[in-house]
Amino acid sequence: MRECALALAALATLAGATAAEAGDGLSLRLAVDPAKATLGSPVALDVTLANETADKTFDCAPLELHVDSCYVKVGWLVPVPPPKPEPGKPPPTPPPPRQESFLVLRYKSGLPADWARPLPPGQKLSARIPLPMVRAGELTLQVIYQGCRAAPGGKIESAEVGVSVASPGRGVVGARVETTMGSFEVDLEPEKAPNTVINFLELAAAGKYDGTVVHRILEGAYIQGGDKTGDGTFGPGYAVPAELSDLRHVAGTISMARGSALHSAGCQFFVCLAPLPQYDNTAGFPCTGFGRVSKGMDVVKAIGKAPVEAWPVGRDFAGERSRATPPVEIKKVVPFAR
């Protein structure tokens, strides 16, 4: 699986809530519902691939029907401070805003299987893709269908659609982790790891972490959870591409647990109890850090000192003294925006 790429692209806010990009009779249209959203809440992306010809049939199957087949570009403008005026000279022209964006791969809820078929004249294919809004402000959204055999270069893009995302406060998305030993909160970093943050929030909102346990406790290192089997072997059935950044693994960092492959994280996460530079982006075993504990670090430390026993023979961590006894339950993980 290819690593999620960050892109910079020209951003244009559109007047309406629907836009299209057509070429050779094949168009990809995007409509956003609602056009005004709230931080942390999802919007629906209604995507339509249309054959606007009267006599052509397009092979619209992706080259490979996998995670990279459909992704969404989320863009915004960042003001650039003007240069300092020089004595005796006219004020300098203010620079244009800087254009920034990140890409979100829809590995769970992308295009349906019926897109992998020929598209006759005058017909269309439709899909509704949910996307949580993890950044506040005036944004643009664009859907990109990667690998479409009929499109030039194997890629077709919709035009950009504007969406306004209101924030209830500081513009922070995060989650409260409620355990049998108390609760702690994490503020998440979508600009550093957008796919990881969105995946974590979607799993939490769907209740996938409710009733699981902190299945691995290494005193002085980290606590690990997110596995519904409770033994470290469970995955959600897909993998989230690694998003390595300058976010360091220090006490309170929340990061994705993974296997030997770089792009193998799915639902399991760990919270650092101390600096763990071996998991930083330039280290030998880099992991995707995606937030920090903002409240309740004392609870995290207390969990890190919970009694443990050795894992039995036949388990992934056989012999390792990291299995909490009694288990520390994660009662629920509640997303928030503030």
C-alpha positions as CSV (number, residue, x, y, z in Angstrom):
1,M,0.0,0.0,0.0
2,R,1.4,3.4,-1.0
3,E,2.0,6.0,1.7
4,C,-0.5,8.8,2.0
5,A,0.9,11.8,0.2
6,L,0.5,15.4,1.3
7,A,-0.3,17.8,-1.6
8,L,-0.2,21.5,-2.2
9,A,-2.7,22.6,-4.9
10,A,-4.4,25.8,-6.1
11,L,-7.6,26.3,-4.2
12,A,-10.7,28.0,-5.5
13,T,-13.9,28.4,-3.4
14,L,-17.0,27.7,-5.6
15,A,-20.2,29.7,-5.4
16,G,-22.4,26.6,-5.3
17,A,-22.4,23.3,-3.5
18,T,-22.0,21.3,-6.6
19,A,-19.1,21.2,-9.1
20,A,-17.9,19.0,-12.0
21,E,-14.8,18.5,-14.1
22,A,-15.5,17.1,-17.6
23,G,-13.2,15.7,-20.3
24,D,-14.0,13.6,-23.4
25,G,-17.5,13.1,-22.3
26,L,-16.6,11.6,-18.9
27,S,-17.2,13.8,-15.8
28,L,-16.9,13.4,-12.1
29,R,-19.3,15.5,-10.1
30,L,-19.2,16.3,-6.4
31,A,-21.9,17.7,-4.1
32,V,-21.4,18.3,-0.4
33,D,-24.2,18.0,2.2
34,P,-24.4,20.2,4.2
35,A,-22.3,23.1,2.8
36,K,-22.1,24.5,6.3
37,A,-20.8,22.0,8.9
38,T,-19.5,21.9,12.5
39,L,-16.1,20.8,13.5
40,G,-16.0,17.0,14.3
41,S,-19.3,16.3,12.5
42,P,-19.4,14.4,9.2
43,V,-20.5,15.8,5.8
44,A,-21.7,13.6,3.0
45,L,-19.8,13.7,-0.3
46,D,-22.2,12.7,-3.1
47,V,-20.0,11.6,-6.0
48,T,-21.3,11.0,-9.5
49,L,-19.3,9.6,-12.5
50,A,-21.3,10.4,-15.7
51,N,-20.9,9.3,-19.3
52,E,-22.2,12.3,-21.1
53,T,-21.7,10.9,-24.6
54,A,-24.3,9.4,-26.9
55,D,-22.1,6.7,-28.5
56,K,-19.2,5.8,-26.2
57,T,-18.8,3.2,-23.5
58,F,-16.1,3.9,-20.9
59,D,-14.2,1.4,-18.9
60,C,-14.4,3.0,-15.5
61,A,-12.9,0.2,-13.4
62,P,-9.9,1.3,-11.4
63,L,-6.6,-0.3,-12.3
64,E,-6.8,-1.9,-8.9
65,L,-9.8,-1.7,-6.6
66,H,-7.9,-0.8,-3.4
67,V,-7.5,2.0,-0.9
68,D,-5.9,4.4,-3.4
69,S,-8.8,4.2,-5.8
70,C,-10.7,7.1,-4.2
71,Y,-9.4,10.0,-2.0
72,V,-10.5,13.4,-1.0
73,K,-8.3,16.5,-1.0
74,V,-9.1,19.0,1.8
75,G,-7.7,22.4,1.1
76,W,-7.6,25.8,2.8
77,L,-5.8,29.2,2.6
78,V,-3.3,30.4,5.1
79,P,-2.6,34.2,5.4
80,V,1.0,35.2,4.9
81,P,2.4,38.1,7.0
82,P,3.3,41.1,4.8
83,P,7.0,42.1,4.6
84,K,8.1,45.0,6.8
85,P,8.0,48.3,5.0
86,E,11.3,50.0,4.2
87,P,11.9,53.7,5.2
88,G,11.2,56.0,2.4
89,K,9.6,53.4,0.1
90,P,5.9,52.7,-0.7
91,P,4.3,49.9,1.4
92,P,5.0,46.5,-0.1
93,T,2.2,44.6,-1.8
94,P,0.6,42.1,0.5
95,P,1.5,38.5,-0.5
96,P,-1.2,36.1,-1.6
97,P,-2.4,33.5,1.0
98,R,-0.5,30.3,1.1
99,Q,-2.3,27.3,-0.3
100,E,-2.3,24.1,1.8
101,S,-4.1,20.8,1.7
102,F,-4.1,17.2,2.9
103,L,-5.3,14.0,1.3
104,V,-7.8,11.6,2.9
105,L,-7.9,8.0,1.6
106,R,-11.4,6.5,1.9
107,Y,-10.2,3.0,2.7
108,K,-13.4,2.0,4.5
109,S,-16.2,3.9,2.7
110,G,-15.0,4.7,-0.8
111,L,-16.4,3.7,-4.1
112,P,-18.9,0.7,-4.2
113,A,-18.0,-2.4,-6.2
114,D,-20.4,-1.6,-9.0
115,W,-18.0,1.1,-10.2
116,A,-15.8,-1.7,-11.5
117,R,-17.8,-2.1,-14.7
118,P,-18.2,-0.4,-18.1
119,L,-20.3,2.8,-18.2
120,P,-22.6,2.9,-21.3
121,P,-23.6,6.2,-23.0
122,G,-25.9,8.5,-21.0
123,Q,-25.5,6.5,-17.7
124,K,-23.9,7.3,-14.4
125,L,-22.5,5.8,-11.2
126,S,-23.1,7.3,-7.8
127,A,-21.7,6.9,-4.3
128,R,-22.1,8.7,-1.0
129,I,-18.9,9.1,1.0
130,P,-19.0,10.3,4.6
131,L,-16.1,12.5,5.8
132,P,-15.7,13.9,9.3
133,M,-14.6,17.5,9.4
134,V,-11.4,17.7,11.4
135,R,-10.4,21.2,10.5
136,A,-12.4,24.4,11.0
137,G,-12.6,27.3,8.6
138,E,-13.4,27.9,4.9
139,L,-12.3,24.7,3.2
140,T,-12.5,23.2,-0.3
141,L,-13.1,19.5,-1.0
142,Q,-12.3,17.6,-4.1
143,V,-12.7,14.0,-5.0
144,I,-10.1,12.2,-7.0
145,Y,-10.7,8.8,-8.6
146,Q,-7.3,7.3,-9.1
147,G,-6.8,4.5,-11.6
148,C,-9.8,5.0,-13.8
149,R,-8.9,3.2,-17.0
150,A,-10.9,5.6,-19.2
151,A,-9.4,8.8,-17.8
152,P,-6.3,10.4,-19.2
153,G,-3.4,9.4,-17.1
154,G,-5.6,7.0,-15.2
155,K,-7.1,9.7,-13.0
156,I,-10.2,11.9,-13.0
157,E,-10.9,14.7,-10.6
158,S,-14.0,16.6,-9.6
159,A,-13.9,20.4,-9.3
160,E,-13.4,21.8,-5.9
161,V,-16.4,22.5,-3.7
162,G,-16.5,25.0,-0.8
163,V,-17.6,24.0,2.7
164,S,-17.7,26.2,5.8
165,V,-16.8,24.4,9.0
166,A,-17.7,26.2,12.2
167,S,-15.7,25.6,15.4
168,P,-17.3,25.6,18.9
169,G,-14.1,27.1,20.4
170,R,-10.4,26.6,19.8
171,G,-10.8,24.5,16.7
172,V,-9.5,21.3,18.3
173,V,-10.7,17.8,17.7
174,G,-10.0,15.0,20.2
175,A,-11.4,12.2,22.3
176,R,-12.1,11.3,25.9
177,V,-11.0,7.8,26.8
178,E,-13.1,6.4,29.7
179,T,-11.6,3.5,31.6
180,T,-12.3,1.6,34.8
181,M,-9.3,3.5,36.3
182,G,-10.5,7.0,35.3
183,S,-10.6,9.1,32.1
184,F,-8.1,11.0,30.1
185,E,-8.4,13.2,27.0
186,V,-6.3,13.5,23.9
187,D,-6.1,16.5,21.5
188,L,-5.5,15.2,18.0
189,E,-3.3,16.5,15.1
190,P,-5.2,16.1,11.8
191,E,-2.8,18.3,9.9
192,K,0.0,15.9,10.8
193,A,-1.9,12.6,10.4
194,P,-5.3,13.3,8.8
195,N,-6.1,9.7,7.8
196,T,-5.1,8.4,11.2
197,V,-7.1,11.0,13.1
198,I,-10.2,10.4,10.9
199,N,-9.9,6.6,11.3
200,F,-9.6,6.9,15.1
201,L,-12.6,9.2,15.4
202,E,-14.7,7.1,13.1
203,L,-13.9,3.9,15.1
204,A,-14.7,5.7,18.3
205,A,-18.0,7.2,17.1
206,A,-19.0,3.7,15.9
207,G,-18.3,2.3,19.4
208,K,-15.6,0.0,18.2
209,Y,-13.5,0.7,21.3
210,D,-16.3,0.3,23.8
211,G,-15.8,-2.5,26.2
212,T,-12.2,-3.3,25.0
213,V,-9.3,-3.5,27.4
214,V,-5.8,-2.0,27.8
215,H,-4.3,-5.3,26.7
216,R,-0.6,-4.3,27.1
217,I,1.1,-2.4,29.8
218,L,4.8,-1.9,29.8
219,E,5.7,0.1,32.9
220,G,7.8,3.2,32.0
221,A,7.1,2.8,28.3
222,Y,3.5,2.7,27.1
223,I,0.0,1.4,27.5
224,Q,-1.7,-0.1,24.5
225,G,-5.4,-0.7,23.6
226,G,-7.9,-0.8,20.7
227,D,-8.0,-4.6,20.2
228,K,-11.5,-6.1,20.7
229,T,-10.0,-9.6,21.2
230,G,-7.8,-8.3,24.1
231,D,-4.7,-10.1,23.0
232,G,-3.1,-7.8,20.4
233,T,-4.1,-9.9,17.4
234,F,-7.1,-8.0,16.1
235,G,-7.3,-5.6,13.1
236,P,-10.2,-3.9,11.5
237,G,-9.8,-5.6,8.1
238,Y,-7.9,-2.7,6.5
239,A,-4.7,-0.8,7.1
240,V,-4.1,3.0,7.4
241,P,-1.1,4.3,5.5
242,A,1.7,5.5,7.8
243,E,1.8,9.3,8.2
244,L,5.2,10.1,9.7
245,S,5.7,13.6,10.9
246,D,7.8,15.7,13.3
247,L,5.4,14.8,16.2
248,R,7.7,13.2,18.8
249,H,7.0,10.3,21.0
250,V,7.2,11.8,24.4
251,A,5.2,11.2,27.5
252,G,1.5,11.7,26.6
253,T,1.9,11.1,22.8
254,I,-0.8,8.8,21.4
255,S,0.4,6.8,18.4
256,M,-0.7,3.9,16.2
257,A,0.5,0.4,17.0
258,R,1.6,-1.6,14.0
259,G,3.2,-4.8,12.9
260,S,6.5,-5.3,11.1
261,A,5.2,-3.6,7.9
262,L,5.3,0.2,8.0
263,H,1.7,0.6,6.6
264,S,0.0,-2.0,8.8
265,A,-1.7,0.1,11.5
266,G,-5.5,-0.3,11.8
267,C,-7.2,0.2,15.1
268,Q,-4.7,-0.4,18.0
269,F,-3.1,2.6,19.6
270,F,-0.6,3.2,22.4
271,V,0.0,6.1,24.8
272,C,3.6,6.9,25.8
273,L,4.6,7.0,29.5
274,A,8.0,8.4,28.7
275,P,10.1,9.6,25.7
276,L,10.3,6.8,23.2
277,P,12.4,8.1,20.3
278,Q,12.7,4.7,18.7
279,Y,9.2,5.3,17.3
280,D,9.9,8.8,15.9
281,N,9.8,9.3,12.1
282,T,13.5,9.0,11.6
283,A,14.0,6.0,13.9
284,G,14.3,2.3,13.1
285,F,10.7,1.5,13.9
286,P,8.6,4.6,13.1
287,C,5.0,4.8,14.2
288,T,2.3,7.4,13.4
289,G,1.9,9.8,16.3
290,F,-1.4,11.6,16.0
291,G,-2.0,13.5,19.2
292,R,-1.2,14.3,22.8
293,V,-2.8,13.8,26.2
294,S,-4.3,17.1,27.2
295,K,-6.0,16.1,30.4
296,G,-5.8,13.1,32.8
297,M,-2.1,12.2,32.4
298,D,-2.2,11.1,36.0
299,V,-4.8,8.4,34.9
300,V,-2.5,7.3,32.1
301,K,0.4,7.0,34.6
302,A,-1.8,5.0,37.0
303,I,-2.7,2.6,34.3
304,G,0.9,2.2,33.5
305,K,1.6,1.0,37.1
306,A,-1.3,-1.5,37.2
307,P,-0.5,-5.0,38.2
308,V,0.6,-7.3,35.3
309,E,1.3,-10.9,34.7
310,A,3.1,-12.8,32.0
311,W,1.2,-13.7,28.8
312,P,0.7,-17.5,28.4
313,V,2.4,-19.6,25.9
314,G,0.8,-19.5,22.4
315,R,0.0,-15.8,22.6
316,D,1.8,-13.0,20.6
317,F,3.4,-11.7,23.7
318,A,4.1,-15.0,25.3
319,G,6.3,-14.6,28.5
320,E,6.1,-10.8,28.4
321,R,4.9,-9.4,31.7
322,S,2.5,-6.8,30.3
323,R,-1.0,-8.4,30.7
324,A,-3.0,-6.4,33.3
325,T,-4.5,-8.4,36.1
326,P,-7.3,-7.6,36.6
327,P,-7.9,-6.2,33.1
328,V,-8.3,-2.4,32.7
329,E,-11.4,-1.9,30.6
330,I,-11.8,0.9,28.1
331,K,-15.5,1.6,28.7
332,K,-15.8,4.0,25.8
333,V,-14.0,6.5,23.6
334,V,-16.0,9.7,23.1
335,P,-15.0,12.1,20.2
336,F,-15.2,15.9,20.9
337,A,-14.5,19.2,19.3
338,R,-13.7,22.4,21.2
